[in-house]
Amino acid sequence: MSVQPGAPDDGLLTIDELAAATGMTVRTTRYYASLGLLPAPVRRGRMAYYGPVHRSRLDLVRALQDHGFTLQAIERFLAGLPADATVEDLALQRAMMTSWTPRPPEELSRRQLEKKAGRPLSDRDVTLLEKAGTIEPTGSGYRVLPNFAVGVELLDLDVPEDAMGAAGEAIRRHMEALVEELTQILREGVLAPYRREPHSPEDAERLERTVSRLRQLTLEAVVTGFQRAANAVITRSLAR
């Protein structure tokens, strides 16, 4: 980072430097500040400067947006955080709230949805995609989930609509229960012990990387566990 003439040398950033550090435009950064998503800057004469907490807040805003939160929802979420939340506190929040999907869901119109599917979609097709859990209606269009391509393939299979809906509901129900239990284990077994001891910003960054890696391993374990369970069910069926 280059220090501008007259700028402090204690790690504070100008609005331009803060925007560059977080990958946002200056206009967007100013807009978020006007919404109260950032605490007041540090004033040095006529200049406003931003520190590590400001940057951590913007990183958290981006993580929440990737998770599908609207700006209104993000405002409510940040308003519920302590006013004196540290960089470490914000890193913990970011680690817990960051989306599990590699990319934020797309929001598409019906025409854009058909273009992405590579085929025309009837009303029945769209209903099947919703029941399969591959798209969600948003009012103005559709939120496309990462498994959309799988849903499009299902349209060509001879699977009754009711069966597809029942399967999608069973998957959602059991996955939500599994996620609730695993999240509780993470909070009690990993985050709670961490919070009981003082830590540096570097420690918080390492924890965030650890949680990110745990997510990848958890996804792999869920797939492997499902495969083992399916094989066990097949084995029992053959034995009967």
C-alpha positions as CSV (number, residue, x, y, z in Angstrom):
1,M,0.0,0.0,0.0
2,S,1.4,3.4,-0.9
3,V,1.1,6.1,1.7
4,Q,-0.2,9.4,0.4
5,P,1.5,12.6,1.4
6,G,0.2,13.7,4.9
7,A,-1.4,10.3,5.5
8,P,-0.8,8.6,8.9
9,D,1.7,5.7,9.1
10,D,-0.3,3.7,11.7
11,G,-2.1,1.4,9.3
12,L,-5.1,3.7,8.6
13,L,-6.4,3.9,5.1
14,T,-8.0,6.6,3.0
15,I,-11.4,5.8,1.5
16,D,-9.7,5.1,-1.8
17,E,-7.3,2.7,-0.2
18,L,-10.0,1.0,1.8
19,A,-12.1,0.4,-1.3
20,A,-9.1,-1.0,-3.1
21,A,-8.2,-3.3,-0.2
22,T,-11.7,-4.8,-0.1
23,G,-12.2,-5.0,-3.8
24,M,-15.1,-2.5,-3.9
25,T,-15.5,0.8,-5.7
26,V,-15.1,4.0,-3.8
27,R,-18.7,4.9,-4.6
28,T,-20.0,1.6,-3.1
29,T,-17.8,2.0,-0.1
30,R,-19.2,5.6,0.5
31,Y,-22.7,4.3,0.0
32,Y,-22.2,1.5,2.6
33,A,-20.8,4.1,5.0
34,S,-23.9,6.3,4.5
35,L,-26.1,3.4,5.4
36,G,-24.3,3.0,8.7
37,L,-22.7,-0.3,7.8
38,L,-19.3,1.2,8.9
39,P,-18.5,3.1,12.1
40,A,-17.4,6.7,11.9
41,P,-13.9,7.2,10.4
42,V,-10.9,8.6,12.3
43,R,-10.5,12.3,11.5
44,R,-7.1,13.9,11.0
45,G,-7.8,17.5,10.1
46,R,-10.0,17.4,7.0
47,M,-9.1,13.9,6.1
48,A,-11.0,10.7,7.1
49,Y,-9.2,7.5,7.7
50,Y,-10.3,3.9,8.2
51,G,-8.7,1.2,10.2
52,P,-8.8,-2.7,10.5
53,V,-12.3,-2.7,12.0
54,H,-13.7,-0.8,9.0
55,R,-12.0,-3.2,6.6
56,S,-13.3,-6.2,8.6
57,R,-16.8,-4.8,8.5
58,L,-16.7,-4.5,4.7
59,D,-15.3,-8.0,4.4
60,L,-18.3,-9.2,6.5
61,V,-20.7,-7.2,4.3
62,R,-19.3,-8.9,1.2
63,A,-19.5,-12.4,2.9
64,L,-23.2,-11.8,3.8
65,Q,-24.0,-10.6,0.3
66,D,-22.4,-13.8,-1.1
67,H,-24.7,-15.7,1.3
68,G,-27.7,-14.0,-0.4
69,F,-28.5,-11.4,2.3
70,T,-30.1,-8.2,1.0
71,L,-28.6,-4.8,2.1
72,Q,-31.6,-4.4,4.4
73,A,-31.0,-7.7,6.1
74,I,-27.3,-6.9,6.4
75,E,-28.1,-3.6,8.1
76,R,-30.2,-5.5,10.7
77,F,-27.5,-8.1,11.2
78,L,-24.7,-5.5,11.7
79,A,-27.0,-3.4,14.0
80,G,-27.2,-6.5,16.3
81,L,-23.4,-6.6,16.7
82,P,-21.7,-4.9,19.7
83,A,-20.6,-1.4,18.9
84,D,-17.1,-2.3,20.1
85,A,-16.8,-5.5,18.0
86,T,-13.1,-6.1,17.3
87,V,-11.4,-7.4,14.2
88,E,-11.4,-10.9,15.9
89,D,-15.1,-10.7,16.6
90,L,-15.9,-9.8,13.0
91,A,-13.6,-12.5,11.7
92,L,-15.6,-15.1,13.8
93,Q,-18.9,-13.7,12.4
94,R,-17.5,-13.9,8.9
95,A,-16.3,-17.4,9.4
96,M,-19.7,-18.5,10.6
97,M,-21.8,-16.6,8.1
98,T,-19.8,-17.1,4.9
99,S,-21.7,-19.0,2.2
100,W,-20.9,-22.7,1.7
101,T,-21.3,-22.3,-2.0
102,P,-18.3,-21.2,-4.1
103,R,-20.3,-18.5,-5.8
104,P,-23.3,-16.4,-4.7
105,P,-26.6,-17.6,-6.2
106,E,-27.6,-15.9,-9.5
107,E,-31.0,-14.1,-9.8
108,L,-32.4,-14.6,-13.3
109,S,-35.5,-13.7,-15.2
110,R,-37.6,-16.4,-16.9
111,R,-35.9,-15.7,-20.2
112,Q,-32.4,-15.8,-18.6
113,L,-33.3,-19.0,-16.8
114,E,-34.2,-20.7,-20.1
115,K,-30.9,-19.4,-21.7
116,K,-29.0,-20.9,-18.7
117,A,-30.9,-24.2,-19.1
118,G,-30.2,-24.3,-22.8
119,R,-33.8,-25.1,-23.6
120,P,-37.3,-23.7,-23.3
121,L,-38.9,-24.3,-19.9
122,S,-42.6,-24.9,-19.5
123,D,-44.5,-23.9,-16.4
124,R,-44.4,-27.5,-15.4
125,D,-40.6,-27.6,-15.9
126,V,-40.2,-24.6,-13.6
127,T,-42.4,-26.2,-11.0
128,L,-40.3,-29.4,-11.1
129,L,-37.1,-27.4,-10.8
130,E,-38.5,-25.6,-7.7
131,K,-39.6,-29.0,-6.2
132,A,-36.2,-30.4,-6.8
133,G,-34.6,-27.5,-4.9
134,T,-32.6,-26.2,-7.8
135,I,-34.3,-22.8,-8.1
136,E,-36.2,-20.5,-5.8
137,P,-38.8,-17.9,-6.9
138,T,-37.9,-14.3,-5.8
139,G,-40.9,-12.4,-6.9
140,S,-39.1,-10.7,-9.8
141,G,-37.4,-13.8,-11.1
142,Y,-35.6,-16.9,-9.8
143,R,-32.6,-17.5,-7.6
144,V,-30.5,-20.2,-9.2
145,L,-28.8,-22.7,-6.9
146,P,-25.6,-24.5,-7.6
147,N,-27.3,-27.8,-8.4
148,F,-29.4,-26.2,-11.3
149,A,-27.7,-28.3,-14.0
150,V,-28.7,-31.5,-12.1
151,G,-32.3,-30.2,-12.0
152,V,-32.3,-29.6,-15.7
153,E,-31.2,-33.2,-16.3
154,L,-34.0,-34.5,-14.1
155,L,-36.5,-32.9,-16.4
156,D,-35.6,-35.6,-19.0
157,L,-36.1,-38.5,-16.6
158,D,-39.4,-40.3,-16.2
159,V,-39.9,-39.3,-12.6
160,P,-43.4,-38.4,-11.4
161,E,-43.7,-34.8,-10.1
162,D,-45.0,-35.9,-6.7
163,A,-42.0,-38.3,-6.3
164,M,-39.5,-35.6,-7.2
165,G,-41.2,-33.2,-4.7
166,A,-41.2,-35.8,-1.9
167,A,-37.5,-36.6,-2.6
168,G,-36.6,-32.9,-2.5
169,E,-38.5,-32.3,0.7
170,A,-36.8,-35.3,2.4
171,I,-33.4,-34.1,1.4
172,R,-34.0,-30.5,2.7
173,R,-35.5,-31.8,5.9
174,H,-32.6,-34.1,6.8
175,M,-29.9,-31.7,5.6
176,E,-31.3,-28.9,7.7
177,A,-31.3,-31.2,10.8
178,L,-27.7,-32.3,10.0
179,V,-26.5,-28.7,9.5
180,E,-28.2,-27.6,12.8
181,E,-26.3,-30.4,14.7
182,L,-23.0,-29.8,13.0
183,T,-23.2,-26.0,13.6
184,Q,-23.9,-26.7,17.3
185,I,-20.8,-28.9,17.4
186,L,-18.7,-26.2,15.7
187,R,-20.0,-23.5,18.1
188,E,-19.4,-25.5,21.3
189,G,-16.4,-27.5,20.3
190,V,-14.4,-25.0,18.3
191,L,-15.6,-21.4,18.7
192,A,-16.5,-21.4,22.4
193,P,-13.0,-22.6,23.5
194,Y,-11.4,-20.0,21.1
195,R,-13.4,-17.2,22.6
196,R,-12.3,-18.1,26.1
197,E,-8.7,-17.0,25.4
198,P,-7.3,-13.7,24.1
199,H,-6.2,-13.8,20.4
200,S,-4.5,-11.6,17.9
201,P,-5.9,-10.7,14.4
202,E,-3.6,-13.3,12.9
203,D,-5.2,-15.9,15.2
204,A,-8.6,-14.9,13.9
205,E,-7.4,-15.2,10.3
206,R,-6.1,-18.7,11.0
207,L,-9.4,-19.7,12.6
208,E,-11.3,-18.4,9.6
209,R,-9.1,-20.5,7.3
210,T,-9.6,-23.5,9.6
211,V,-13.4,-23.1,9.5
212,S,-13.2,-22.8,5.7
213,R,-11.3,-26.0,5.4
214,L,-13.6,-27.7,7.8
215,R,-16.5,-26.9,5.5
216,Q,-14.8,-28.5,2.6
217,L,-14.0,-31.6,4.6
218,T,-17.6,-31.7,6.0
219,L,-19.1,-31.6,2.4
220,E,-16.8,-34.5,1.4
221,A,-17.8,-36.4,4.6
222,V,-21.5,-35.9,3.9
223,V,-21.2,-37.3,0.4
224,T,-19.2,-40.2,1.6
225,G,-21.6,-40.9,4.5
226,F,-24.5,-40.9,2.1
227,Q,-22.9,-43.3,-0.2
228,R,-22.0,-45.7,2.7
229,A,-25.6,-45.4,4.0
230,A,-27.0,-46.1,0.6
231,N,-24.8,-49.2,0.2
232,A,-25.9,-50.4,3.7
233,V,-29.6,-50.1,2.7
234,I,-28.9,-52.0,-0.5
235,T,-27.1,-54.8,1.4
236,R,-30.0,-55.1,3.9
237,S,-32.5,-55.2,1.1
238,L,-30.6,-58.0,-0.6
239,A,-30.3,-59.9,2.6
240,R,-34.1,-59.9,3.0
